[in-house]
Amino acid sequence: MKTIIGLEIHVQLATATKLFCGCSTDYRDDEPNTHCCPICLGLPGALPRVNRRAVEYGLRVAKALNMQVPEESEFARKNYFYPDLPKAYQITQYDKPLAVAGTVEIEDDEGHEKLVRITRVHLEEDPGRLVHVTGGSKYSLVDYNRSGIPLLEIVTEPDMRSPQEARRFLNKLRTVLEYLGVFDGDREGSLRVDANISLEGSERVEVKNISSYKGVEKALTFEVTRQKNLLRRGQKVTRETRHFMEGRGITTSARSKEEEHDYRYFPEPDLRPLRVADWVAAIDLPELPVARKNRFMAEYGISLNHARTLTGDPKLADFYEEVAEIDPVLAATWVADTLLGELNYRDMDIAAVPPGHIRELLGLLKTETITDAAGVQVLREMLDACARGSPCESPVAIMKREGLGKATGSEYAPIVQGVIAANPQAVEDYRAGKKGALNYLVGQVMKETRGRADPRELGRIVSECIDTDRV
């Protein structure tokens, strides 16, 4: 059964003020209901005025996604009742969105390039936030600080065929948005997803308000299994809205799915239509991920996989370009593979790492002052200090303090002889043609030298010692 997935992505735009008023959007660390005014509270007689920067950000996204911007777009009232929407309607865009018909290129499950079509992008206001009181209470609190935050909703066609494709699409879209500088992906709740999923021939189900990419993949994976099980038992999939319970990894039924006529859309009488198509030509886009990936391969001579990894985050790409002068290929390997892995393990951001220290470390590696294994030890020492909030010690200082400079043949020759003498069975295995025995012996010497020896040189010396019976 073919899986059919489409997404509706709600992006909080990183403007300083709300979509229709002058209240600050920097509310997350402040007391509830302190970033409100008559407009975002929907009080009688309060008139909205459109935030120009939010419109510009929306057009920037539309241009990056190769979308068409109509000559005229229009705000509408979407009427429904939610406790965190005080005026009982949301100002959004309906049949006249800001832009239509774009594409995003991703990899499908077979590794081939495919296009996911973007149906539309439109602007709308965020509702407030409900805070549910625990302990058996029968009420919830409402915080209107978020009410009126500008959202850009990006709606796709149902072009994805697996939860994994959906996650890859979201990762690609987030990267583009970060390059454009229109949202802060590190802010909680800055990107939320409604996922529509069906199995071919059955009803569509919508899973609402998923707040992470991993959550989207988990929710859709659960839905594929749930819907397949229903159909195998001869039951029907009901058209409905469901919620994803992230802690349990399941979706639960919320309500029957509303139809468009349930919202009673009509044009917003207090806002004039937008005629902004001629703004698009004046928008200068930055170098986007695909262009930067291609430039990295051409300019620095690095592999496709490294280029993809390094350009997947604009901060990481900037960092790489700061350290690439030492040796572009060496820098790509260490930043994309080693450094990124160590940062992920410590839940650290690349911004916490001084580029000068990595340049120094790459210099030690390029001149073979330290081995790769010792370089990893130096990097870990440095990052551990950064993670503790201590000053980041330089690689040279760590190398000298820990005695991690590359050992010479005269230093580890006695260690080689000792390891050979202590492992006669491995020596016999090597003489019998078992290559793995040599690797074992080299590994024992590496352990004794704390990674300071070059494993290739060690292999040569160990084999020479065995071959000439120098024990």
N, C-alpha and C positions, 0 to 999 in steps of 0.2 A: 504493500500500500504506500503510495507516494505521500510524503509529508509536505505540507504547504504552509509556509511561515511568512508573515509580514509583520513589520514593527512600526510602532509609533513612539518616537523618541522625544522626550521633553527636556530641553536644554535651558538651564537658567543662564541668561546672558549676563556677562560681567560688567554691567553698567553701574555707575555710582548711585543712581537714583532709580526709582520704580518706573513702571511702564507709563503710568498716567498721572503721576504726581511727583513731588520733589522729595519724598521720604527716602532716607538712606537705605541701601540694600545691604549694608554691613551690619547685620542684626544678630549674628549667631551667638556671640558671647554676651549679648545684652539682655536685660530683663524683658519678660514677655510684654507685649502690647506697649512698647516704647518707641516703635518706629511706625506710627500710624497717624493718619490725618482723615478729615471728612471724606476725601476722595477714595482712599483705599479701604475705608470702612463702609463706603457706599451710603453715606448719609444723604437725606433728601436735599436737593438743590446743589450738591457738589458736582462740578463738571470736570470730566477728564481732559487731559491734554497729552498728545502723544510725545514720547521720549524720542527725539531725533536720533540719538546714538543707538538706541535699540533697533530702529529701522535700518541704520547703516550696517550694524552687525548682521542683521538678517540678510541684507543684500550681499554682504561679503561672503556669507556661507553659500548663498545662491550662486554667486559667480564661481566660487571654488568647485561647486558640484555641477557646473556647466548647465545651469537651469535657465529657463526662459522667465523673464520678468514682465508680466502683463502691463499694459499702459495704465491700468487702474486696478487697485485692490481696495478692499472695503472691510471695515470692522462690523461685527454682528453681535447680537446678544444671544447667548446660549442659555436657555432658561431651565434650571433644575435646582432642587433644594439640597444643599449640604449645610451642616451646621457651621462649617468654617468658611462659608461664602455669604457674607452678611447681606448683600443686596439680592440674593436668590437668583442671580444670573451672572454669567461670566462673559466678559468682553473678549471675543476671539475673532477669528476670521473663518468664514464658511465657504460660500461658493465663489468668492473672489480672493484667493490667497495671495500672499506676497510673491511667490514664484512657483513654477511647475516644471515637471519633466526634466529630471537630472539623472545622473548615474554615479555609482561608486563601484570600483573594481576590487574584487576579492578573489581568493583562491577557493575553489570548491573542494569537496572531500577527496577528490582524486588528484589534487594539486594543480588543476588547470585554472587559468584565469576565467572569471565570469563576471558579468555586469549585474549589479542589483539596481533596479530602476527606482528612482525617487519620484513619488507621485506629486508631492507638494511640500512646501514649507510655509508656515504661517506664524504670526505673532499672536500671543494671548497672555492674559494675566494669570499668575499663580494664585490659588486660593490660600487661606490661612492654614493653620496646623492644629490638629486635635491632640491633646495630651490626656491619655486615659489614666485615671487615678486607680492605683492598685489597692488591694486589700478589701475587696468586696463592695466598694462604693458603686453607686448607681448613676454616676455622673462623670462627665469629661470636661476638661478645661480647654479653652480656645485661645490660641496665640495668633494675633493678626499681624505680627511683624513680617511674615512672609507674604501676606496678602498684597497683590499688586506687583510682585517681582516679575520682570519681563521673562517670558518663556518663548523659545522658538521651538515649535513642534515640527519634526521632520518625519514624514510618513512615506513608507516604502510600498512598492508593489509586493505581492506575495511570491517573491522570487527565490527565497531561501528554502533549501530542501533538508536541512538538518539543524539541530540545536548548535552544532559546532560551526556551521556556516553563519548562523546568527551571531555567535560570539565574535567570529572573525570580522564580520561586518561592523559590529559595534566598536571593536578595537581600532579598525581602520577609520571609522567616522570620528572617534574621539581624537585620534592623532591629527586629523585634518582640522578639527575645531581648536585644538591646542596650538597648532601652527598659526591659525588665523588670529589667535589671541582674543576670542570672543567669550570664552568661559574658563572658569577655574576648576579643573577636574579634581583637585584635591579637596574641594569643599564638599562636605556631606550634603547629599541631596541635590547636587548640581546637575545630575543627569538621571532621569527616571524613564523607565521603559514600560509600555503596554505591548504585550506580545499577542498576536493573533495566530492561531494554529488550527489546522484541520487535517484530517486524512482524506485523501481524494474520495469524493462521493459522500462525505459526511458533513455535518454542520460545523460552523466555525465557533471556536471558543476564544474568549479574550482573557488573558491573565494580566491583571492591573498592577501598576505601581511597583515594578521590580527595580531595586535600587543599585544593583551591581551587575557587571557583565557575567561573572560566574553564576549569579542568581538567575539570570536569563537562561543560561545553558541548562542549569539544574531544573528550573521550572518547566522548560520545554521538553526536556528528557522525561520528566515525570508525566507530562501530558501525553506524549507519544505512547508511553506504556499504558497509561490509563485508558486512552481512547481505543487502542488496539485490543485491550482486554474486553472492553465493552462490546466491540464489534464481534469478537470471537464468540462471545456468549449470546450473540443474536440480539443484543440490545442496541438502542440508538444513542448517538452522542447528542446531547441537548445543547442548543444554542444558548450560551450563558456567559456571564462575567464571573471570573474566579479570582481569588487572592492567593498569592504565593506565601507560604509560611516558611521563611528561610531556615529557621532553627530545626524544623522537621523535614525540610526538603520535599514538601508536598503542596498541592494546590487544593483549596477548598471552595465550594460554591458560595457565591455572594448574592447574586440576584440574576434574574433573567436579563438577557441583553437588550438594552434600549435600542429602539430604531431612531433614525434621524428626526422623524416627525415628532417624537416624544420631546425633543428639545425646543420646539417652536422657535426656530431661528428667525430673526428679522434684523434688518440693518440697524446698527447703533445710531440713534438719532442725534447724539451729542458729539459725534466725530465725523468729520468730512472724509470722503474717499482719499486714498493715498495715490498720488501720481508721481512715482519716483523712478520709473524705468530709465530716465535719462541720467540718473545718478550712477548707474552701473559702470559706465565708461570711465568715470573719474576714480573708481576704486582701484587702488594698487594692491595686488595680492603679494604676499611674501612668497619665497620659494617653498613650494608645497612638498609633502613627503616623497611622492614619486619622482619629482624633478631632483630633489636632493639626493635620493638613493642613486639615481643614474649618474649624478655628478660625482658622488663619492667613489663609485666604481671607476669612472673615467679619469678623475683627477688623482685619486690616491691608489688606484690599482688593487682595491680590496675585493673580496668575494661578494657574491650576491647575498648570501646569508648574513654576512657581517654588515653589509650596507643596509639590509632590511632592519636588522636589530638596532643599529645605531641611529637610524632615522625614525624609528618608531616612537621616539619621545624627543621633542625639540630641545629639551635641556641636555639630554644625553648626546644629541648630535652636536650641539654647541660645545660641550665638554670635549668630545673627540677632536674637534677641529682645533681646540686649544693645545692639545698634546700631540697631535699627529706629526708635528715638525720633526720630532726625534727619529721616527721611522713609521710611516703610515700603516704598513702591513702589521708590524709588531704592535703598534698602538691599537689597531682594530682588534687583534686577537686578545690582548690583555683587557681592553675596555669592555668589549662585547661579551667575552666569555668569562674571564676571571673576575674582573672588578664587579661586573653586573651581578654575577652569581653571589659574590661575597656581600654585596649590598642587599640583595633580596633576602639572604639568610639572616641579616641583622635588621631587616625592615628599615633600612636607611635610604635617604634620598641622595642622588648624585650631587646635589647642592652642598652637602656636608663635606665633600672631598675637595681639598685644595688641588687645583690643576697642576701647580708647580711641583707638588710632591710626586704626582704620577709621572710628570716629565722626568724628574730626577730618578725615579725607579726605572723607567724605560731606558734612561741613559746607562744605568748600571747593567741592565740586561743586554743592551746592544753592544757594550764594550766587553761583555762576558766577565764583568767584575763579580757578578753573582750568577748562580744557576737559576733555572726556572723554579725549581723546588724551593730554593732559598728566597727567591723573589715572592713567592706565595706567602711564606712565613713573614717576610717583612711587611707585605700588604696587610695581612691579618693583624699584626701588631699595631700598625698605624690605624686601621679602621676600628679596632677595639678601643683605642684611646679616644678616637672621635666619638664613638657611640657612648662612651662614659661622660662625654662633655669635657674631657681633658684636652689640652693643646695637642694637635696632631703632630707627633714627632716625625722628623724627616727620615726618609728611607736610609740615607747615608748614616745618620746617627743610630738608627736601629741596627743596621748591618754591623757597625763597629761595636755597639754595646753587646750584641748577642753573638759576635764572632761568626757572622754568616758569610764573610767573604769567600770567594771560590777557593777551594783547596787545590794545592799543586800535587803533582804525582809523587814527589818525595814525602809529602805529608801523609798520604793515605796508602802508600805501598805497604807499610807494616800492617795496616788494618786489613788490606786485601789478603795478605798472607795468613793472618789470624782467622779470617772468615773461611778461607779454603781449608785450613787445618781443622776447623771446628765442624765442617760439613762434608765428611768424606763420601757420604752416599750421593749428595748432589754432584760432587766432582766425578764420581763414577758414571752417574746418569749423563752428564755432559759428554764424557768421553765415549759413551754409548750412542751419542747422536741426538740426545733429547735437548732441544734448544731452550725449553722452558727452564731447565736446570741452571743455565747461565743467567737468565733473568732473575731467578731466585737469589743466586749468589750476589749479583749486582745490587739487588734490593737490600740484602743484608749489609752490604758495605755502605749504601746510601743511608741506611738507618744509623749506622755507627758515625757517619760524617755529618748527620743532621741535614742532609740534602745539599751540602756544600760542594760535593764532587759532581763532575759532569758525567751523567750516566753513559753517554756514548764512549767517552774516554775510559771509564771504568770497565765497560764491556771488553774493550780491547786489552786492557791490562790484566783483567781476570783470566781471559782466555789465553793470553801469552804465558801467564804464570802456570796455568794448568798444563799447557802444551809443552813447556820446558821443564816441568816438574820442579819449579822453584817454590817450594813450600817450606 
